[in-house]
C-alpha cells in the first residue's frame, strides 16, 4: 500500500513539474518574436509567439491607399497569426510532454 502511495506522490510531483515547465514556456514565448514582412517591404508586423502584436510598420505609400492597406494587413496578420499559433502549440505540447511522468501503457 505504501509503495503505491509513494508512486502516487511521485506522479503528483512530476505533474507539478510539467505544469511549471508549461508556465515557464508561456513566459518565454511572451518574449520571443516573429516578424512578417510583405514581399515588397511595404508592411511589417512584429508579434510575440503568444500572439501579442508589438509593432506594425508600414510605408507612406500604403497610407495613401486604404484598400491596399486593408488587404496587406489581412494577409500579413493571418500569416503571422498562423505561424505563432503553430509554434505556441508545439512548444507548449513539448514542455508538457517533457514534464509528464512515464505511465506504463500510455
N, C-alpha and C positions, 0 to 999 in steps of 0.2 A: 504494500500500500504506500509506504513512504517513498519507494522508488518512483512510483507514478506521480506522486506529489512533486518530487524533485524535478522530474521531466516536465511537468506542467509549469512549474516556476521558471525553468529554463526557457521554455517556449514563450512564456509571457515576457521574459526579458528580451528575447530575440524580436518579438513583435514590437516592443517599445523601441528597440534599436532601429528597426525598419521604419517606424513612424518618424523617428528623429532624422534618419537619413533622407526621407522624403521631404521633411521640413527644411533641412539644410539645402537640398537640391532646389526647392522652390525659391529660397532666398538667393541662391547663386544665380538662378535663371532670371530673377528680377534685375540683375546687374550684368547680364550677358545680352549683347545686342546683335540684331540682324539689320541689314541695310538692303533696301530695294530701290534700284535706280532704273529709270526708263532708259531704253537703248540710246536715245538722243540726249540724255542727260538733263532734260528739262524738269524732271521731278525726282526727288529722292526722299525716302522715308526711313527713319531710324526708329526701331521698335525693340523693346525687350522681348526675350523669348517668352516671358509671361504675358505677352500681348498688351503692353502699355506703350502707346506711341510717345516718343520723346522728342521727335523733331520732324518737321516737314519742310523741305527746301524746294522752292520752285523758281523757274525763270520768269523774268519780267514778261516775256512773250506769252506765257500761259495766263498771266493776269489780264491780257487783252482778249482772250477767247474763252469765255465762260464754259461753253460746251466741251471744248477740248480739255480744259482743266478738270471738269467733272469726269470725263472719260478716263483721263490719266489717273485721277485719284481712285476711281473704282477699280481699275485694273491693277494698279500698284498695291493698293490696300488688300485686295483679295489675294494677291500673290504672297505678300509678306505675312498675312494672317495664316495662310495655309502652311507656310514654312514654319512659323512659330508654333502653330498647333502640333504639327508632326514632331518637331524637336522636343517640345514641352512634354508631350505624352510619352515619347520614347525614353527620355531621361528620367521621368518620374517612375515609369514602369521598371526601368533598370535599377533605380535606387531602392524601390520596394522589393524587387526580386532578390537583390544582393543581401538585404537585411532579413529576409524571411527565414524562419527555421526550416531545416530539412525534415519534412514529414514523410515517412515511408508511404508509398502509394499515391503521392500527389505530385 
